[in-house]
Amino acid sequence: MRAISNDKVNSSYSLLRSKKSNSKVAKQVGVSRTTVQKYRSSLKMCGNVDEGGRPSLISQRMVNYIRRLVTLGRKNNAVEIQKALKEEFGMSPKHRETPSVGQIAPTLDCG
């Protein structure tokens, strides 16, 4: 496998940040789509690529608080979490907007 020049790598990152698709970046820079996908993944780990979509109704602070409640075993379901949010933050998102224990559990880093 040949090494990819720094110029091509930097061009790929720049195009990815400008929200170009993997195939367009690959064609424009002259590398494979797999290589571009690896670059996109590394940007996501750095937190530099906006995923887009609808903004979350709960803040990252609330998500961290909910994780802490669940991992410490203080709250076991969405109703208990919703009550805790109301006490802690003075607001309560609708039940369907409150992440369940099952939705948060896969994202927990227990290792």
RAPETA-V602601 format. One record per backbone hydrogen bond with DSSP energy under -0.5 kcal/mol. NH is the residue of the N-H (numbers start at 1). CO is the residue of the C=O. Records with the same first field share a line. If there is no record, write none. Layout:
NH: CO  CO
This chain:
9: 5
10: 6
11: 7
12: 8
13: 9
14: 10
15: 11
16: 12
17: 13
18: 14
19: 16
20: 15
25: 21
26: 22
27: 23
28: 24
29: 25
30: 26
31: 26
36: 32
37: 33
38: 34
39: 35
40: 36
41: 37
42: 38
43: 39
44: 40
45: 41
46: 42
47: 43  44
48: 43
50: 48
63: 59
64: 60
65: 61
66: 62
67: 63
68: 64
69: 65
70: 66
71: 67
72: 68
73: 70
74: 69
75: 69
81: 77
82: 78
83: 79
84: 80
85: 81
86: 82
87: 83
88: 84
89: 85
90: 85  86
91: 85
97: 94
98: 94  95
99: 97
104: 100
105: 101
106: 102
107: 104
108: 104  105
110: 108
